[in-house]
Amino acid sequence: MSNTKDEIPTIDPGQLAAVTGGASSDDAVTQMLTQLMSSIQDLAKNASQSNQNPMMMLLPMMMMMHQREQAPVQAAPEPPPGDGWVRVA
């Protein structure tokens, strides 16, 4: 005795043929996705293997800050003589 809830409904073959997407045998797309996954895995492996010293990562930033400190600072121009008011005629 079969239970109607457990039965899988049938699909019309014509409708099934009209379905697009899903599984396909497009080798070019599959190859590109495989290469992309491989590249991501390689990047993750390289990131985990490179145990760089945090100070070495800060070195370029510290060098740039050092260059900024050595730049000459120009003094502000002298104010005009008097109390700062200029007469315009």
C-alpha positions as CSV (number, residue, x, y, z in Angstrom):
1,M,0.0,0.0,0.0
2,S,1.6,3.3,-1.1
3,N,1.1,6.6,0.7
4,T,0.3,9.5,-1.7
5,K,2.4,11.9,0.4
6,D,5.6,9.9,-0.4
7,E,5.1,9.8,-4.1
8,I,7.2,12.0,-6.3
9,P,5.1,13.9,-8.9
10,T,6.0,13.2,-12.6
11,I,7.2,16.0,-14.9
12,D,6.2,16.3,-18.5
13,P,9.2,15.6,-20.7
14,G,8.4,18.6,-22.9
15,Q,8.5,21.0,-19.9
16,L,11.7,19.3,-18.6
17,A,13.4,19.9,-22.0
18,A,12.5,23.6,-21.8
19,V,14.3,24.1,-18.5
20,T,17.5,26.2,-18.8
21,G,20.3,26.4,-16.3
22,G,21.2,23.8,-13.7
23,A,23.7,21.1,-14.4
24,S,25.4,21.4,-17.8
25,S,28.4,20.0,-19.5
26,D,30.0,23.3,-20.4
27,D,33.7,22.4,-20.0
28,A,34.9,26.0,-20.4
29,V,32.9,27.3,-17.5
30,T,33.8,24.3,-15.4
31,Q,37.5,24.8,-16.2
32,M,37.4,28.5,-15.3
33,L,35.7,27.9,-12.0
34,T,38.3,25.2,-11.2
35,Q,41.1,27.6,-12.0
36,L,39.5,30.3,-9.9
37,M,39.1,28.0,-6.9
38,S,42.7,26.8,-7.3
39,S,43.9,30.4,-7.3
40,I,41.9,31.3,-4.2
41,Q,43.3,28.2,-2.4
42,D,46.9,29.2,-3.4
43,L,46.4,32.7,-2.1
44,A,45.0,31.4,1.2
45,K,47.9,29.0,1.5
46,N,50.5,31.7,0.8
47,A,48.8,34.1,3.3
48,S,48.9,31.5,6.0
49,Q,52.5,30.4,5.3
50,S,54.0,33.9,5.2
51,N,54.6,34.6,8.9
52,Q,55.9,38.1,8.4
53,N,57.0,40.1,11.4
54,P,54.5,42.8,12.1
55,M,57.3,45.3,12.4
56,M,58.4,44.5,8.8
57,M,54.9,45.3,7.7
58,L,55.0,48.7,9.5
59,L,58.4,49.6,8.1
60,P,57.2,51.3,4.9
61,M,54.7,53.4,6.9
62,M,57.3,54.4,9.4
63,M,59.7,55.4,6.6
64,M,57.0,57.7,5.0
65,M,56.3,59.3,8.4
66,H,60.0,59.9,8.9
67,Q,60.2,61.7,5.5
68,R,57.2,63.9,6.5
69,E,59.0,64.9,9.7
70,Q,62.1,66.0,7.8
71,A,60.2,68.3,5.4
72,P,61.0,71.9,6.0
73,V,58.2,73.9,7.5
74,Q,57.6,77.4,6.1
75,A,57.0,80.1,8.6
76,A,53.9,82.3,8.3
77,P,54.4,85.7,6.7
78,E,54.9,88.7,8.9
79,P,51.7,90.7,9.6
80,P,51.5,94.1,8.1
81,P,52.7,97.0,10.2
82,G,50.1,98.7,12.4
83,D,47.1,97.2,14.1
84,G,46.2,95.0,11.1
85,W,43.7,97.3,9.5
86,V,44.3,98.5,6.0
87,R,42.8,101.7,4.7
88,V,41.1,101.4,1.3
89,A,40.4,104.7,-0.5
